[in-house]
């Protein structure tokens, strides 16, 4: 098939295209399909009007629009898509310019099969509540999410929670395809090993530590940790967790393991990292923290290699339940033992005590005790790391690509049926 994927933004710096869309496209190319990605230069204006090929997948960035440019950018995406003469169009994220272009395609070419991918919840309880969009944009995105998912001939979803949300819209289950995030085959070079780990149970009480933010304005350079013998890694965007939980857990860990270091990689959407750094400073834990901020993707593997245990604490919210958790799969593919909150896809990807250690969300006591357990048990860390990497194998994009193919087949059949019905209805 000839497939055009419509992107919500460009190849840099956001993760949707690089972590989900592009590797899926490359896997489909390896299976004999022709795939082209069409993207607006949102967030990366330097890429406007360029075409770059990534392992057999051309990524076409449309030209930068003149202000305000909504109609112009939508038209540019529409024209670029039609020039490719696709057999099917796969829209990633039902929002923004690409969503408007997909809607225009649906009206202009009703026989062209349309597949819509959703890897986050955008409306109430989702990104609309998290990001400071203008009120008009929030209404538009919420409407696009409902309208485009209902119009789609087939839908791919990145999580079980999204699958349920789409069903709740009255969309038939046979049009919805669970397509979780995946990992690249190159990250799964794992030698066979055997292990038999039985899950253990913890009956832990939450910590009562509840520090308040201070007025300090701290920069990453403020933190100059001393050399340590055990590295924890928090690879995060901050908004998904409660920074007080992280600091409270670190208090408990540092009290019993003074040679621990917490490496923090990431930057918040609204400066959430500043609150965490203030709390760390206020509680006297600055020497235990190595905050590195946002790193370029090619620096991440070396950072993962430094870690002994990775942490993924999350609040139990709709947006966290709906997420595809690409970072968690990245940690799994690296073979790291992981302590994660039992929220959403974490419980789908990780088996407690076998491929990860799951703890109740928003429970710093449980998080600290799990970390201390792994610090004190090298064999458990090794088994969990091996288990995580083996679990990641089933999420190779080469294994997931057939799910997209089934979605495309459904879309073709659905589009043909609907278009044929429309044609019959027009006969006098």
C-alpha positions in Angstrom: 0.0 0.0 0.0 0.9 3.6 -0.4 0.4 5.3 3.0 0.5 9.0 3.9 0.9 9.7 7.6 -0.3 13.1 8.7 1.8 14.5 11.6 0.6 17.1 14.2 4.0 18.7 14.2 7.5 18.2 12.8 10.2 15.7 13.4 11.8 17.8 16.1 11.6 18.2 19.1 8.4 16.5 20.1 8.2 12.8 20.7 5.1 11.6 18.9 6.6 11.6 15.5 10.1 10.3 16.5 8.9 7.7 19.0 5.7 6.4 17.5 5.0 7.6 14.0 8.4 7.3 12.4 9.4 3.9 13.7 6.0 2.5 12.7 6.4 3.9 9.3 9.9 2.3 9.0 8.5 -1.0 10.1 5.8 -0.8 7.4 8.5 0.0 4.8 10.4 -3.1 5.8 7.2 -5.0 5.2 7.0 -3.7 1.6 4.8 -0.7 1.9 5.5 2.9 0.7 5.1 5.4 3.5 5.4 9.2 3.4 5.1 11.5 6.4 3.7 15.0 5.8 4.2 17.4 8.7 3.7 21.1 9.5 6.7 23.0 10.7 5.1 23.5 14.2 7.8 23.9 16.9 10.6 23.6 14.4 10.3 26.4 11.8 13.9 25.7 10.5 12.5 22.5 8.9 9.9 24.3 6.9 9.8 23.4 3.2 12.2 20.5 3.6 12.2 16.8 2.8 14.4 14.5 4.7 14.5 10.7 4.4 14.8 8.5 7.5 15.7 4.9 6.7 13.4 4.8 3.7 10.7 7.1 5.0 10.5 10.6 3.5 9.4 13.3 5.9 7.9 16.3 4.1 7.6 19.5 6.1 5.3 22.0 4.5 6.3 25.6 4.1 5.9 28.1 7.0 2.6 29.9 6.7 2.1 33.6 6.8 0.4 34.8 10.0 -2.2 33.8 11.1 -1.8 30.9 8.6 -4.4 28.4 9.7 -6.1 28.1 6.3 -2.8 28.3 4.5 -1.2 25.5 6.6 -4.2 23.3 6.3 -4.2 23.7 2.5 -0.5 23.0 2.3 -1.0 19.7 4.2 -4.0 18.8 2.1 -2.1 19.5 -1.2 1.0 17.6 0.0 -1.1 14.6 0.9 -3.0 14.5 -2.3 0.2 14.8 -4.4 1.3 11.4 -2.9 -1.8 9.7 -4.3 -2.2 7.5 -1.1 -4.2 4.3 -0.8 -4.9 5.3 2.9 -4.2 8.3 5.1 -3.2 7.8 8.7 -3.7 10.9 10.9 -1.6 11.0 14.1 -3.4 13.0 16.9 -6.9 14.2 16.0 -6.1 17.8 16.5 -4.5 20.9 15.0 -3.6 21.7 11.4 -3.3 18.0 10.5 -6.8 17.3 11.9 -8.3 20.1 9.8 -6.5 18.7 6.7 -7.9 15.2 7.4 -11.4 16.7 7.8 -11.0 18.5 4.4 -9.7 15.2 2.8 -12.8 13.4 4.2 -15.1 15.8 2.5 -13.2 16.2 -0.8 -12.3 12.5 -1.2 -14.9 10.5 0.8 -13.7 7.2 -0.8 -10.1 7.7 0.5 -9.7 5.5 3.7 -8.9 7.5 6.8 -7.3 6.0 9.9 -7.0 8.2 13.0 -4.4 7.5 15.7 -4.8 8.7 19.3 -1.9 8.3 21.7 -3.1 10.8 24.4 -6.4 12.2 25.6 -6.8 15.7 24.4 -10.1 16.9 25.8 -11.4 17.4 29.3 -9.1 15.6 31.8 -6.4 15.5 29.2 -4.0 18.0 27.5 -6.6 20.7 27.3 -6.5 20.9 31.1 -2.7 20.7 31.3 -1.5 23.2 28.7 -2.3 26.9 28.6 -4.1 26.8 25.2 -6.4 29.7 24.4 -10.0 28.9 25.2 -10.9 28.8 21.4 -8.1 26.3 20.8 -9.3 24.1 23.7 -12.8 24.0 22.2 -11.4 23.3 18.8 -9.2 20.4 20.0 -12.0 18.8 22.1 -14.3 19.0 19.1 -11.7 17.6 16.7 -11.1 14.7 19.0 -14.7 13.7 19.1 -15.5 14.5 15.5 -12.5 12.9 13.8 -12.6 9.7 15.8 -16.3 9.2 14.8 -15.6 10.0 11.2 -12.6 7.7 10.9 -12.9 4.4 9.0 -10.5 2.8 11.6 -8.8 4.0 14.7 -5.5 3.0 16.3 -5.1 3.6 20.0 -1.9 3.6 22.1 -3.5 2.4 25.4 -6.2 0.3 26.8 -7.7 3.4 28.5 -8.0 5.1 25.1 -9.6 2.0 23.6 -12.3 2.2 26.3 -12.8 5.9 25.8 -13.2 5.5 22.1 -15.7 2.6 22.6 -17.6 5.0 24.9 -18.3 7.3 22.0 -20.4 4.6 20.4 -17.7 3.6 17.9 -17.9 -0.1 17.0 -15.1 -2.2 18.5 -14.2 -3.7 15.1 -13.0 -0.3 14.0 -10.7 0.2 17.0 -7.2 -1.3 17.0 -5.0 -1.4 20.1 -1.6 -0.4 18.8 0.7 0.2 21.8 3.9 2.1 21.6 6.9 0.0 20.6 10.6 -0.2 20.7 13.1 -0.3 17.8 14.6 -3.8 17.1 18.1 -2.4 17.4 17.6 -1.8 21.2 16.6 -5.5 21.8 20.0 -7.3 21.4 19.4 -9.7 24.3 21.1 -13.0 25.0 18.9 -15.8 26.2 18.7 -16.2 30.0 16.6 -18.1 32.4 15.0 -16.8 35.6 12.1 -17.7 37.8 11.1 -14.9 40.0 8.0 -15.0 42.1 6.4 -11.7 42.9 6.6 -10.5 46.5 4.1 -8.5 48.4 4.6 -5.2 50.3 2.3 -3.8 52.9 3.6 -0.3 53.2 2.1 2.8 54.7 2.4 6.1 52.9 4.9 8.7 54.2 3.6 11.7 56.0 6.4 13.9 54.6 4.8 16.9 52.9 7.3 19.7 52.3 6.1 23.0 51.1 7.8 24.9 48.2 10.2 27.6 49.1 10.8 30.9 47.3 14.3 29.9 46.1 14.9 30.2 42.4 17.3 27.3 41.7 19.1 26.4 38.5 20.4 23.0 37.6 24.0 24.2 38.2 23.1 24.7 41.9 23.4 20.9 42.3 26.9 19.4 42.5 26.3 15.9 43.9 29.1 13.9 45.4 30.3 10.7 43.8 28.0 7.8 44.7 27.9 4.0 44.3 24.2 3.7 43.4 22.3 5.7 40.7 18.6 6.1 40.5 17.1 7.6 37.3 14.0 9.8 37.0 13.4 10.3 33.2 10.3 12.5 33.2 8.3 15.4 31.9 7.3 16.2 35.5 3.6 17.0 35.0 2.7 13.3 35.2 4.0 13.0 38.8 3.7 14.6 42.2 7.1 16.1 42.9 6.3 15.9 46.6 6.1 12.2 46.3 9.5 12.0 44.7 11.1 14.2 47.3 9.4 12.4 50.2 10.6 9.0 48.8 14.1 10.3 48.3 14.1 11.4 52.0 13.4 7.9 53.0 15.9 6.3 50.7 18.7 8.8 51.5 18.2 8.2 55.2 19.0 4.5 54.9 21.3 4.6 51.8 23.5 7.7 52.0 25.5 6.8 48.9 22.5 7.0 46.5 22.2 9.6 43.8 19.1 10.6 41.9 19.8 11.5 38.2 16.9 13.6 36.9 16.4 14.0 33.1 13.6 16.1 31.6 11.9 19.4 31.7 8.3 20.2 32.7 5.7 21.8 30.5 5.2 24.6 33.0 8.4 24.7 35.0 7.4 21.9 37.4 11.1 20.9 37.7 11.7 24.2 39.6 9.3 23.1 42.4 11.1 19.8 42.8 14.5 21.5 42.9 13.3 23.9 45.6 12.0 21.0 47.7 15.2 19.2 47.3 17.2 22.2 48.4 14.9 22.9 51.3 15.1 19.3 52.7 18.9 19.3 52.5 19.1 16.7 49.6 20.9 18.8 47.0 24.0 16.6 47.2 21.9 13.6 46.3 20.4 15.1 43.1 22.0 15.4 39.7 19.5 17.4 37.6 20.5 17.4 33.9 17.5 19.1 32.4 16.3 18.3 28.8 18.8 16.2 26.9 19.2 15.6 23.2 17.9 12.1 22.2 21.4 10.9 21.2 22.6 11.6 24.8 19.9 9.5 26.4 21.4 6.0 25.9 24.6 7.0 27.8 22.5 8.4 30.7 20.4 5.2 30.9 23.7 3.2 31.0 24.6 5.1 34.2 21.5 4.0 36.1 21.1 1.1 38.4 17.3 1.5 38.9 14.8 3.6 37.0 11.8 5.3 38.6 8.4 6.0 37.0 6.1 7.5 39.6 2.7 8.7 38.3 -0.5 10.2 39.6 -3.6 8.2 38.9 -5.2 10.6 36.4 -7.1 10.2 33.1 -4.2 11.6 31.1 -1.7 9.2 32.7 -4.0 6.3 32.2 -4.4 7.2 28.5 -0.8 7.7 27.7 1.3 5.2 25.7 4.3 5.5 28.0 7.0 5.5 25.3 9.6 6.4 28.0 8.8 3.3 30.0 9.3 1.1 27.0 12.6 2.9 26.4 13.7 2.0 29.9 12.6 -1.6 29.4 14.5 -1.9 26.2 17.6 -0.7 27.9 17.2 -3.6 30.4 16.8 -1.4 33.5 15.0 -2.6 36.6 12.1 -0.3 37.0 9.9 0.8 39.9 6.7 2.2 38.5 3.3 3.3 39.7 0.5 0.9 38.9 -1.3 3.3 36.5 -2.5 2.8 33.0 -0.1 1.1 30.6 2.5 0.5 33.3 0.5 -2.5 34.4 0.1 -3.6 30.8 3.8 -3.5 30.0 5.2 -4.7 33.3 4.5 -7.8 35.3 5.1 -7.2 39.0 8.1 -9.0 40.3 9.0 -10.4 36.9 9.7 -7.5 34.5 9.3 -4.6 36.9 8.2 -3.6 40.4 4.7 -1.9 40.6 3.7 0.2 43.6 0.5 2.1 44.5 0.3 5.6 42.9 1.0 8.6 45.1 2.5 6.5 47.9 6.0 7.8 48.7 6.4 5.1 51.4 5.8 2.3 49.0 8.1 3.9 46.4 10.9 4.3 48.9 10.6 0.8 50.2 10.6 -0.7 46.7 13.8 1.3 45.8 15.5 0.2 49.0 14.5 -3.4 48.3 16.2 -3.2 44.9 19.2 -1.4 46.3 19.8 -4.3 48.7 19.2 -7.1 46.2 21.5 -7.2 43.2 20.0 -10.5 42.0 16.5 -9.1 42.0 17.7 -6.0 40.0 19.3 -8.3 37.4 16.3 -10.5 37.1 13.9 -7.5 36.7 16.2 -5.9 34.1 16.4 -9.1 32.1 12.6 -9.5 32.5 12.0 -5.9 31.3 14.1 -6.4 28.2 12.3 -9.6 27.4 9.0 -8.0 27.9 10.0 -5.2 25.6 10.6 -7.7 22.8 6.9 -8.3 22.3 6.6 -4.5 21.6 9.0 -4.4 18.7 7.6 -2.2 16.0 8.2 -5.1 13.5 5.8 -7.2 15.5 3.3 -4.3 15.9 3.2 -3.2 12.3 0.7 -6.0 11.3 -1.8 -4.3 13.6 -1.6 -1.2 11.6 -2.0 -3.3 8.4 -5.2 -4.7 9.8 -6.5 -1.2 10.6 -5.7 -0.2 7.0 -7.6 -3.2 5.7 -10.6 -2.3 7.9 -10.5 1.3 6.7 -10.4 0.3 3.1 -13.4 -2.0 3.6 -15.3 0.5 5.7 -14.6 3.3 3.2 -15.6 1.2 0.2 -18.9 0.2 2.0 -19.8 3.7 2.9 -18.9 5.2 -0.5 -20.8 2.4 -2.3 -23.8 3.1 -0.1 -23.6 6.8 -0.8 -23.5 6.1 -4.5 -26.5 3.8 -4.4 -28.5 6.4 -2.5 -27.8 8.9 -5.2 -29.3 6.7 -8.0 -32.8 8.2 -9.0 
